[in-house]
Amino acid sequence: MARITLKNLAHSYSANPKSDSDFALKEMDHVWDDGGAYALLGSSGCGKSTLLNIISGLLRPSQGRVLFGDTDMTDAATAQRNIAQVFQFPVVYDTMTVRDNLAFPLRNRGMDAKYIADRVAQIARMIGMEETLNRKAQGLTADAKQKISLGRGMVREDVNAILFDEPLTVIDPHMKWELRTQLKQLHRQFGHTMIYVTHDQTEALTFADKVVVMYDGRVVQMGTPQELFETPAHTFVGYFIGSPGMNLFDAKIEGNRAHLQGASVQLGAAYGPITGRTQIGIRPEFAVLTKGEGLPVSIRRVEDVGRHRLVRAEAAGQPLNIVVPEGLPIGADMTHVSFVADKINVYADDWRVSATSVERAA
């Protein structure tokens, strides 16, 4: 296993990049701890697969270095990096049994036969394939084949890291939760450094200890699921994490007040002078319908999603989503909305601004 360090890393597919827009990956510096479980999360084209390919050695970066521990691996071939990879589509040997598929990486390295048998049995137990060990892979479902692929990626104990590139895309929705749970259990048991690429926030948040959110070739935030939810460092993180995402309002910030279109909102802290386009962000969970306190609101429709109701509304001339817990009334006299002050985030040119103090207005 290894700590992975990215130093001044950037990549362009252009031979002569002239501006920031020519880079698929903008310059970044990050350290990913030995034994950590990380998810690279972002929409298609944000650079997450490019970054994974650089870490795996399939792609050499235009600039910067990749270190495993203290060893510079920037120019090392994939085979030298001692990693395991699991791809979007299952890669298995159809003519081999499940047992032989799982054992292949160990036999390829000349491991002892008893160790191989014990290790294969252990992994088969973890992925729930003990009963099919002697079956040929040919004819198995896509779910089963991907479980073999996952197992083969984790059968080696000596790898520096295991890289997963959207491994559950082809899996039946009913199986996804089970496999994510098994991956988490395997990580806790074996402690491998794991990096998981996905565009699905549920996969990322349930698998990873830390989620690396990417946008337009940049890592805009690396944090725990709670940090991404409560304090998004960038408006994209607020929009992308959560269902629905964060509400954003153009606003003028003065001290501990935010001035919206014809209204004013109390903030949970005071802010110094801010330049650029300023906005406030509030999660739908922290917006509360009231009978007269706060911003005037127009309710467009109410959606019952089981555990709560989702109110689609408009306030200060902008769309607003409000989550109302099941059982709480939504009356015709609820014509205003208030925000939980200390859950409001302030942004300037899409980046979160830190408060100068936490003193509240009288």
TAHU-V108354 format. One record per helix or strand of 3 or more residues. SS is the DSSP state (helix for helix, strand for strand). FROM is the first residue (numbers start at 0). TO is the last residue. If there is no record, write none. Layout:
<<SS | FROM | TO> <SS | FROM | TO>>
//
This chain:
<<strand | 3 | 10> <helix | 19 | 21> <strand | 24 | 31> <strand | 36 | 40> <helix | 47 | 55> <strand | 62 | 67> <helix | 77 | 80> <strand | 82 | 85> <helix | 97 | 106> <helix | 112 | 125> <helix | 129 | 131> <helix | 141 | 153> <strand | 160 | 164> <helix | 172 | 189> <strand | 193 | 197> <helix | 200 | 206> <strand | 209 | 214> <strand | 217 | 222> <helix | 224 | 229> <helix | 234 | 239> <strand | 246 | 249> <strand | 251 | 259> <strand | 262 | 270> <strand | 277 | 281> <helix | 283 | 285> <strand | 286 | 289> <strand | 294 | 303> <strand | 307 | 314> <strand | 317 | 324> <strand | 335 | 338> <helix | 340 | 342> <strand | 344 | 347>>
//
